[in-house]
Every structure is written in C-alpha cells, then in structure tokens.
Amino acid sequence: MVLIRSRWLLLSAAFLSAGAEIIITPEPAQPAEGDNVTLAVQGLSGELLAYNWYAGPTLSLSYLVASYIVSTGDETPGPAHTGREAVRPDGGLDIQGALPGHSGTYILQTLNRQFQTEVGYGHMQVYEMLAQPVVVANSTALVERRDTLHLTCSSPSPAEVRWFFNGDALPIAVRLGLSPDGRVLTRHGIRREEAGAYQCEVWNPVSVSRSEPVNLTVYFGPERVAILQDSTTRTGCTIKVDFNTSLTLWCAARSCPEPEYVWAFNGRALKNDQDHLNISSMTAAQEGTYTCIAKNPKTLLSGSASVVVKLSAATVVMTIVPVPTRPMEGQDVTLTVQGYPKDLLVYAWYRGPASEPNRLLSQLPSGNWIAGPAHTGREVGFPNCSLLVQKLNLTDAGRYTLKTVTLQGKTETLEVELQVSPVPLGLSGLLD
C-alpha cells in the first residue's frame, strides 16, 4: 500500500492521459452553510487504482485533501484536509457540514493500472446564512436642497445588496445614486419626497436578510404661508366682520417641522406665538392689517401672509344703548354709542330734537368739551360720543339726540328714549 501511494504521488504530475472528460458537480448545486455536500464525479474510465483530491487551483501537495486506494479503501488525509472530508469508493468527495471556507476549485486526479492519470476540475460555492445588515446614515435629519444623504449598508458578508424605500424596491431615480457595489447610497441636495424609511437587504441563492428601517426626515419650508378664516384662505384679501363679533385667524404653512409663529397688527408685534389669533369682540379699534410670520427653526427660512380686517358696512350704523337700560332716579346712566364714525370731526348731544339749538347739552369739536344751553352740570361727554348723565331725576327722562359730523362732512343724527324709574318707597333713603 505504501509503495503504491509513494509511486502514485511521485508520478502524479508526470503522466496525464487524454481520456474522457471528468465532470465534477456539487450536490446540492447551491449548498448552504452547514449542508452535507457531495462532489459527485462523472466520466471516470478504466480500472482505477487510486484517487487524489485537491482543494485548490493546482496539483500542489499543499492543496491535497486526501488520497484514496481503491482496492483497500484506505484513505490518507493531506495538508488541506479539514476533518470534514471523506473520499467515496466511486471517486466522489463527501464534505460534512460544509462551511463558506470550503468554497473554491476542486481537482480530482485518478491513477489507473497503467499508471496513467486523468484530471477533472470542479467548483463549489458554499453560501453562508446571512446575518442581518445595518444601515448607517450620516444623518437622519437633513435640510432640503442643502444637505447630502449618505447611507451605507453594513454587512460582514460579500453578498449582493438591494435597497428598499418605504417597503418597496428603491425607485430608479434613487438607484442612480448607488455606488458600484450597491452598498452606499448618496443623494446630493436631498428632496422632501425622499424622506421616509430606508432598508437594505443582502442576499445570496440560499439566504436573504433585511435591515431594520432607518427613518429619514427632510426639513423644508415654510412655503405657501396663508391666513385662514373658517377654513377659507384669505391671503391678500379683506375680511369684513360684524361689530362686536368674534374672529379667529389661522396661520397655515407647508413646513417641516411645524414653524414658529409671530403675529403683527399694523406692523406692531403682538404677544402671540400660536398658529391662531383670536379677536374676541370686533370694534373699530381692531380694524387694520394682520400679518402672520412663519419661521422654520431648522431651515432658518421664513415666510409671511397678511389680511386686512374691517368692520362690515352693516355694522358701522350707530346705535345708542343706555347702561343700565332702565335706570332709577338718583342713579347714573351712560348713553353708550356703538359704531360711531372713525373719522369723526365733531359731535353734539341735544335734550330733545337736534333742530332746537337751545336744547344743546354739550359738544366735542376736535377733542374740546363745550357746554350748551341745556347743560345742567351733570352731563359729561366722551371721545367715543357716549354721554354720562349723573344723579338722574324724573325730569331727565325723554328723548336724547346725538348728531355727528365726519371729516368728509357727512352728518348723521340718532335718537334714543331714556326712561327713568322712580325710586321705590323702601329704597329712597338708601339712594340719598
């Protein structure tokens, strides 16, 4: 036996016959890590004495896995034997629990009784069971059109790589930013539509593994800043509001993240940092231009929108309301004027119809108070046209007339009937 093996190793490189082609194929054809694999042999011819198996590209002793004597079934391991290989009597090679390191070129060398050798070549790829890859991002929060995205698929295995965006295969427009090996995804000037969940997947013929998603946020805006009232955009328009009614203005903008808000009235900043502004009771003093400024703390950009708020035409009609409405003798009463003209020049109060000058109580031309013939000393006028009558008596009941004149010369006259109730007998002493 020793003699045959010695002569076989010495002559193995010297005599190569040109017999039938030896074909070596792995079974299974695409083995996975841990599989039992057989390198099956076809095309053997003649009466054979021995086999040599090599795990390498050449017939070098360092690549020798094992030698096998057919007549005795003796097998001698070589330097490349891993402890998992065994030569079969039919010339095949069994590998128990194959590892990725078993991948490569295999050579079978045969020896016949004429001491002639034949050589067959085969290749085997043992695919490993892939571990889960990890997506590494340079940042998960980027500013649109300014920042660059770099995603790297980190995996210890030399497997094929494919990418997924929001669970679907990566769009062709994004795949154009991949490195040649597919492991690095680069997007210059990132866009908002590229925000979402990114995953990479490594695969081979026997295994596939996908990473956990990495969620990318893309900051943008603010854009299309608008002021809304009752869900209707009012940017650049005039909002007309009834007197003494409430109004809420909403500031809307396309922005990520939600912007910070600043409100201004006629160019003056208001103490309001919310996305809405409430006007609880509309008066002439609140007419003007309202501006919302939206600021994005991430993009450092801002935008604004403005609307003009005015009292509606129907609400500028003046009204006079006594407060209290039914005063008693000895009380004070204020004839409160609502909706007085903003461009007021002068007003006058009369105790009776305005056509009788001797009934003039008082007037306020350009801010100066002037008492009239009917003034009793108990009447006080205010800039908003209201009239205070102090310590009423029963003779104060009756008609009161307000006459206003605007800067444009428009005159308006409004009357109110004041009722004064006598003091009940039981309360007369309390009101003194």
C-alpha positions, 0 to 999 in steps of 0.5 A, a space after each residue: 500500500 505504501 509503495 503504491 501511494 509513494 509511486 502514485 504521488 511521485 508520478 502524479 504530475 508526470 503522466 496525464 492521459 487524454 481520456 474522457 472528460 471528468 465532470 465534477 458537480 456539487 450536490 446540492 448545486 447551491 449548498 448552504 452553510 452547514 449542508 452535507 455536500 457531495 462532489 459527485 464525479 462523472 466520466 471516470 474510465 478504466 480500472 482505477 487504482 487510486 484517487 487524489 483530491 485537491 482543494 485548490 487551483 493546482 496539483 500542489 501537495 499543499 492543496 491535497 485533501 486526501 488520497 484514496 486506494 481503491 482496492 483497500 479503501 484506505 484513505 490518507 488525509 493531506 495538508 488541506 484536509 479539514 476533518 470534514 472530508 471523506 473520499 467515496 469508493 466511486 471517486 466522489 468527495 463527501 464534505 460534512 457540514 460544509 462551511 463558506 471556507 470550503 468554497 473554491 476549485 476542486 481537482 480530482 486526479 485518478 491513477 489507473 493500472 497503467 499508471 496513467 492519470 486523468 484530471 477533472 476540475 470542479 467548483 463549489 460555492 458554499 453560501 453562508 446564512 446571512 446575518 442581518 445588515 445595518 444601515 448607517 446614515 450620516 444623518 437622519 435629519 437633513 435640510 432640503 436642497 442643502 444637505 447630502 444623504 449618505 447611507 451605507 449598508 453594513 454587512 460582514 458578508 460579500 453578498 449582493 445588496 438591494 435597497 428598499 424605500 418605504 417597503 418597496 424596491 428603491 425607485 430608479 431615480 434613487 438607484 442612480 445614486 448607488 455606488 458600484 457595489 450597491 452598498 452606499 447610497 448618496 443623494 446630493 441636495 436631498 428632496 422632501 419626497 425622499 424622506 421616509 424609511 430606508 432598508 437594505 437587504 443582502 442576499 445570496 441563492 440560499 439566504 436573504 436578510 433585511 435591515 431594520 428601517 432607518 427613518 429619514 426626515 427632510 426639513 423644508 419650508 415654510 412655503 405657501 404661508 396663508 391666513 385662514 378664516 373658517 377654513 377659507 384662505 384669505 391671503 391678500 384679501 379683506 375680511 369684513 366682520 360684524 361689530 362686536 363679533 368674534 374672529 379667529 385667524 389661522 396661520 397655515 404653512 407647508 413646513 417641516 417641522 411645524 414653524 414658529 409663529 409671530 403675529 403683527 397688527 399694523 406692523 406692531 408685534 403682538 404677544 402671540 406665538 400660536 398658529 391662531 389669533 383670536 379677536 374676541 369682540 370686533 370694534 373699530 379699534 381692531 380694524 387694520 392689517 394682520 400679518 402672520 410670520 412663519 419661521 422654520 427653526 431648522 431651515 432658518 427660512 421664513 415666510 409671511 401672509 397678511 389680511 386686512 380686517 374691517 368692520 362690515 358696512 352693516 355694522 358701522 350704523 350707530 346705535 345708542 344703548 343706555 347702561 343700565 337700560 332702565 335706570 332709577 332716579 338718583 342713579 347714573 346712566 351712560 348713553 353708550 354709542 356703538 359704531 360711531 364714525 372713525 373719522 369723526 370731526 365733531 359731535 353734539 348731544 341735544 335734550 330733545 330734537 337736534 333742530 332746537 339749538 337751545 336744547 344743546 347739552 354739550 359738544 366735542 369739536 376736535 377733542 374740546 368739551 363745550 357746554 350748551 344751553 341745556 347743560 345742567 352740570 351733570 352731563 359729561 361727554 366722551 371721545 367715543 360720543 357716549 354721554 354720562 348723565 349723573 344723579 338722574 331725576 324724573 325730569 331727565 327722562 325723554 328723548 336724547 339726540 346725538 348728531 355727528 359730523 365726519 371729516 368728509 362732512 357727512 352728518 348723521 343724527 340718532 335718537 334714543 328714549 331714556 326712561 327713568 324709574 322712580 325710586 321705590 318707597 323702601 329704597 329712597 333713603 338708601 339712594 340719598 
